[in-house]
Amino acid sequence: MSKLILLQDGQATPFPLAEGESTIGRLPDCTIQLPSNMVSRKHARVFSQGSAFYVEDLGSGNGTFLNGEKIDGAHPLKHNDRLKFGPLLLRFESDAPAPQIAVAAAETYVGEEGSSFLQVDENEDSSTIMGAVDPSGGYGVLDVRPQEKLKAVLSISRALAGTLEIEKLLPKILDTLFAMFPAADRGCILLKNERGEIVPRAMKHRREGSDETVKLSRTILKSVLEQKQAVLSADAASDSRFDASESISALTIRSMMCAPMLDLQGEPIGVINIDTQNPVAQFRSDDLDIMLAIAGQAALSYEGAKLLQSFVEKQKQDSEMGIARNVQQALLPEAMPVLEGYEFYATYEAAQAVGGDYYDVIPLPDGKICLAFGDVAGKGVPASLVMSRMSSAVRTLVEHVDDAGELVAKINDHMCAKAVEGRFVTFVLTILDTRNHRMQVVNAGHMALMVRKPDGGIEEFGEEAIGVPIGVLEGFPFEVVERDIHPGETFVIYTDGVSEAMNPRSDLYGIDRLKDVVSQGSPRPGELGPAIRADVKRHAAGRPQNDDITLMVFGRLA
């Protein structure tokens, strides 16, 4: 006795299945009526052949699912199979044995690099090439059997539609090939890896208990890849039973087709191979034309899946970089100090999503302000990680060390303790005493501070006391230079992203032009800083940044 049991609201409602056909749907005249708007009027049918039962979807809107997999066509049912129609779940119960059909034994394997389900025969004479077809535009000559080719292309297009994961795409390609060539016994797909090596990625065999290893001649593989041709071959000489005393009916002749998968530039990205040992259904030249058409569409689908996969990964990376950019921006001061008689300005623009430039403004007791300014060697993510560590070190140590020289020395020792090779930091630490109008400067390998005098004259302060960059030499004694801050004096600190900004002709912005802009500009930092940045942009004339641009301008108002 066979039946379907509806499992709903904790209750089991049985529906006996008689011989013949039982329709399932929302209409009252269906054999099994299911009360749900998500079930089509005539959703599916269950029919018997002998003692076996099959389920078939009737073009329903939401599909029919067998054991969690959406089905297309008739599928055999076995005891305890689960069927889902819309939101409703039913269980099939039967005392009869499950039907056995040849196709049900087909298995597909998807492997990574190094999979061992394929052997390349090194014997150059193991296969005989019976024919070859050149791929014109990837599909072969379209005026040869155009109807069959169009049918093949449409068939594989429908089969691969919506499949975005390469691991699921490859088995579907083989499934389509087996549907188009019912005589095929085994098939495999080989693809190029990042090193340009051809490696097996998927394999399918139709008959249960058959040899799961696909054997492919080196001659065939070389011809397909180098000549970019689809090849039809027959392999009889390698059969161990090949002997003059044996009748031809006892000989196993392996007929095989191998076609290249070509990318949009016409270069091979892999091969598709199928073979058969059926003596009455050997592949013919006409089959090779169809094989080539399928391989062409399969290659396009594979390329599309790879591009989409790259796009998704790029979106994920962009999202992560956006988060990293926000984190890095949070390390920078939210606002510049507002002090009577003084003015401050700073700007930071990374060449990439994140960068290695750094500045900070830290209030200290007794009207003092610590100005930290640095440039990590390099740019992008590695530089940004060093920048974040530098920011942490400055913020932590400035609270416990009063002397500017000792503070920079401790920062340097901290960065040297776990330094990354080549990732040093040029750094300027300035302590402003806004009550006594005096400043201390320690320069670790950075450009000297540019000072604009009230009359527009330019001098570079502290050039004689520039030490080594942070993270280069542990225990280095940094020198402190001091000077008074006079009314109307403005100080400019910049990274090489400013002085080395380039225009489309690769001309550098240059320090001389920067000095001219500073000299002729406003003495107020809040006006001079934006003027410098605007002039750098005018010089670049639309050329993308090649380095991070950071600028700090501060001074005592006249």
Buried (B, 14 or more C-beta within 10 A) or exposed (E): EBBBBBEBEEEEEEBEBEEEEBBBBBEEEBBBBBEBEBBBEBBBBBBBEEEBBBBBBBEBEBBBBBEEEEBEEBBBBBEEBEBBBBEBBBBBBBEBEBBEEEEEEBBBBBBEEEBEBBEBBEEEEBBBBBBBBEBEEBBBBBEBBEEBBEBBBEBBBEBBEEBEEBEEBBBBBBBBBBBBBEBBBBBBBBBBEEEEEBBBBBBBBBEEEEEEEBBBBBBBBEBBBEEBBBBBBBBBEBBEEEEEEEEEEEEBBBBBBBBBBBBEEEEBBBBBBBBBBBEEBBBBEEBBBBBBBBBBBBBBBBBBBBEEEEEEEEEEEEEEBEEBBEEBEEBBEEEBBEBEEBBBBBBBBBBBBBBBBBBBBBEBEEEBBBBBBBBBBBBBBBBBBBBBBBBEBBBEBBEEBEEBBBBBBBBBBBBBEEBBEEBBBBBBBBBBBBEEBBBBBBBBBBBBBBBBBBEEEBEEBBEEBBBBBBBBEEEBEBBBBEBEBEEBBBBBBBBBBBBBBBBEEEEBBBBEBBBEBBBEBBBBBBBBBBBBBEBBBEBBEEBEBBBBBBBBBBBBBE
